[in-house]
Amino acid sequence: MSLADMAKVLGCQRTAVSNYEHAREGWNLQQRHAEALDDFFQLPNHFQWLLQQARGQEAEDWFAEHLSREQTASQISLAGLGQVPGLFQTDPER
């Protein structure tokens, strides 16, 4: 999908989709956009659930629990969008 196509799905500007894709500071997915994604992809409450998890205390608790393990790790592996394609990406050429 192009940025313009996804913007139509979300009911927002093309630049907003780009900002979401790049996880730019201050650009957090809105509830209405999660609902639009669920409807478009026919995934009942999937994006809404992910949004709830990302905003919830559970995510912070999980992170805090695992943070101490980093100090004792013998190896730390990282992956970024340059290595692993993002799940929410549009075709920038379109």
C-alpha positions as CSV (number, residue, x, y, z in Angstrom):
1,M,0.0,0.0,0.0
2,S,1.1,3.5,-0.6
3,L,1.3,6.2,2.1
4,A,-1.7,7.9,0.5
5,D,-3.7,4.6,0.5
6,M,-3.0,4.0,4.2
7,A,-3.8,7.6,5.0
8,K,-7.2,7.1,3.5
9,V,-7.7,3.9,5.6
10,L,-6.7,5.8,8.8
11,G,-8.4,9.0,7.9
12,C,-5.3,11.1,8.3
13,Q,-2.6,12.8,6.3
14,R,0.1,11.0,4.3
15,T,2.7,12.6,6.5
16,A,1.1,11.2,9.7
17,V,1.4,7.6,8.3
18,S,5.1,8.3,7.6
19,N,5.6,9.6,11.1
20,Y,3.9,6.4,12.6
21,E,6.1,4.2,10.4
22,H,9.3,5.8,11.6
23,A,8.1,6.0,15.2
24,R,8.9,9.7,15.4
25,E,8.7,11.3,18.8
26,G,5.3,12.6,19.6
27,W,3.6,10.4,17.0
28,N,1.7,7.8,18.8
29,L,-1.0,5.7,17.2
30,Q,-4.5,6.9,18.2
31,Q,-7.4,4.7,19.3
32,R,-9.4,5.6,16.2
33,H,-6.5,4.6,13.9
34,A,-6.2,1.2,15.7
35,E,-9.9,0.7,15.1
36,A,-9.5,1.6,11.5
37,L,-6.7,-0.9,11.0
38,D,-8.7,-3.6,12.7
39,D,-11.6,-2.9,10.4
40,F,-9.5,-2.7,7.2
41,F,-7.4,-5.9,7.9
42,Q,-10.5,-7.7,9.4
43,L,-8.6,-8.4,12.6
44,P,-11.1,-8.0,15.4
45,N,-9.4,-5.9,18.1
46,H,-5.9,-6.9,17.1
47,F,-4.5,-3.4,16.7
48,Q,-6.6,-2.1,19.6
49,W,-5.2,-4.9,21.8
50,L,-1.6,-4.1,20.8
51,L,-2.2,-0.4,21.5
52,Q,-3.7,-1.2,24.9
53,Q,-0.7,-3.4,25.7
54,A,1.8,-0.7,24.6
55,R,0.1,1.9,26.8
56,G,-0.6,-0.4,29.8
57,Q,1.3,-1.0,33.0
58,E,1.9,-4.6,32.0
59,A,4.4,-3.5,29.4
60,E,6.3,-1.5,31.9
61,D,6.3,-4.3,34.4
62,W,7.5,-6.8,31.9
63,F,10.3,-4.5,30.9
64,A,11.4,-3.8,34.4
65,E,11.4,-7.5,35.2
66,H,13.8,-8.2,32.3
67,L,16.0,-5.1,32.6
68,S,18.0,-6.7,35.4
69,R,18.8,-9.7,33.2
70,E,20.6,-7.3,30.8
71,Q,23.2,-6.6,33.4
72,T,24.2,-10.3,33.7
73,A,23.8,-11.2,30.0
74,S,26.9,-12.6,28.2
75,Q,25.5,-11.4,24.9
76,I,22.9,-8.8,23.8
77,S,21.4,-8.9,20.3
78,L,19.5,-6.0,18.8
79,A,17.3,-5.8,15.7
80,G,16.2,-2.7,14.0
81,L,13.9,-1.8,11.0
82,G,17.0,-1.8,8.8
83,Q,17.5,-5.5,9.6
84,V,13.9,-6.8,10.1
85,P,11.1,-5.3,8.0
86,G,8.5,-3.4,10.0
87,L,5.0,-4.9,10.2
88,F,3.4,-1.6,9.4
89,Q,5.2,-0.3,6.3
90,T,3.9,1.3,3.1
91,D,5.5,1.5,-0.3
92,P,7.3,4.9,-0.2
93,E,7.5,4.9,-4.1
94,R,3.7,5.1,-4.5
